[in-house]
Amino acid sequence: ADRTPGNRDAIVGVCLYPGVWASSAGLAQDLVHLASVIAQARPGSRGVRMWFLGAQAGDVATAGGTPLPAERSWDQAEVDVLVLPSVALPWLERER
């Protein structure tokens, strides 16, 4: 595929890792969606796409316990922008 800037969508990768806040990853997803809508409204603009990335493709446990699906592994994804969402701090975990 042609990776020259003028011929393809901009790609944003949002990293998922154990303990990531789903709200933080979701906010990044929402902002990329808004950027995509704005880009589509401007003639000649490139599109904007987003992938959730993880150490490997598959579900990643969030801080709240709800899994989010990583679509690709971060070591095999070529992105233009990489977003690192907030992660829960160890002292916020419940005692077991």
ChimeraX attribute file (.defattr): number of C-alpha atoms within 10 A of each C-alpha:
attribute: neighborCount
match mode: 1-to-1
recipient: residues
	/A:1	5
	/A:2	7
	/A:3	10
	/A:4	8
	/A:5	10
	/A:6	11
	/A:7	11
	/A:8	14
	/A:9	18
	/A:10	17
	/A:11	18
	/A:12	21
	/A:13	25
	/A:14	25
	/A:15	21
	/A:16	31
	/A:17	22
	/A:18	17
	/A:19	19
	/A:20	24
	/A:21	21
	/A:22	21
	/A:23	14
	/A:24	16
	/A:25	21
	/A:26	14
	/A:27	13
	/A:28	20
	/A:29	20
	/A:30	13
	/A:31	11
	/A:32	19
	/A:33	15
	/A:34	13
	/A:35	15
	/A:36	19
	/A:37	13
	/A:38	13
	/A:39	16
	/A:40	14
	/A:41	11
	/A:42	10
	/A:43	7
	/A:44	9
	/A:45	14
	/A:46	16
	/A:47	18
	/A:48	20
	/A:49	16
	/A:50	21
	/A:51	20
	/A:52	22
	/A:53	27
	/A:54	24
	/A:55	16
	/A:56	16
	/A:57	14
	/A:58	15
	/A:59	16
	/A:60	21
	/A:61	17
	/A:62	20
	/A:63	20
	/A:64	13
	/A:65	13
	/A:66	11
	/A:67	17
	/A:68	21
	/A:69	15
	/A:70	21
	/A:71	18
	/A:72	18
	/A:73	17
	/A:74	21
	/A:75	10
	/A:76	10
	/A:77	14
	/A:78	12
	/A:79	15
	/A:80	12
	/A:81	11
	/A:82	16
	/A:83	16
	/A:84	14
	/A:85	18
	/A:86	17
	/A:87	17
	/A:88	14
	/A:89	10
	/A:90	8
	/A:91	7
	/A:92	8
	/A:93	11
	/A:94	6
	/A:95	5
	/A:96	3
